[in-house]
Amino acid sequence: MSSGNFTAAHRSLAFGTRLKVTNRHNGRSVVVRINDRGPFIRGRVLDLSRAAAQGIGMVASGTASVCYDVVASK
């Protein structure tokens, strides 16, 4: 799993922005890069790549309560 696969979609953050995303349930974190727009489902803020979702242990559930912080912005 390379960090290049750790990407996410966000409605308004600039492409290239890096976020630290933490799963509130288990405390696992990954750093992702914004490379797409979305999600367009009410109540959702981020759409993580499969690799990033695996990194924080949320693939089985499909969704998770997360918190995120901007690490670097473009």
N, C-alpha and C positions, 0 to 999 in steps of 0.2 A: 504494500500500500504506500504509494508516494504521496507527499503532501500536495502535489499538483492535482490529485483527485479529490482533495478536501475543498469542495466548492459549495456555494449556496446561492439561492435566489432571494432577493429582497425587493420590495416595491420601489424604494427611493434612494437607498444608499448608492454611492458612486461605484461603478465597476472598478474592481481592484482593491476595494476596501477589505481589510482583514479584520475578522471578528474572532474572539475567543468565545466559543459556545459551550456551555456547561449544562449537562443533564441534571436537573434538580433532584431527581429520584436517587441517582447513584453517585453523583459528584464527578463523573468522568467528563473531561474536556477535550476539545480539539480546536485548532485554529483553521478557519475556512476563509476562502477568498470569494467575494461577491462577483459572479460572472453572468448573472441572468436576472430577469425580472419575474416577480411573482412572490409568493403564491397568491392566487386570486380566489381563495376560499376564505370566507369571513371567519375571523378569529385566529387566523394563522399569520405569523409574521415572517418566518423563514421556511425555506424549502431546502433541505440538505441533500447533497449527493449521497448515494448509497454508501460510499466509503466513509464519509463523515458520520453518517448515521450509525454505521458499524462501530466507528471509533468511540461513540458515546453510549453505545449499547441500546439503541432504540429501533433496530431493524424489525424485530419481532412485533413490537407494538404498533409501528407505523407512525405514531405521533408521540410526543413527549413534552412535558413542561420543561422549558429551558430558560436560561438567562444568557445574555450575551453582552460583551463589552467590545468597543472598537479598539483594536490593537494598533492599526495604522490606517490612515485614510488617504485617498488620492486627491 
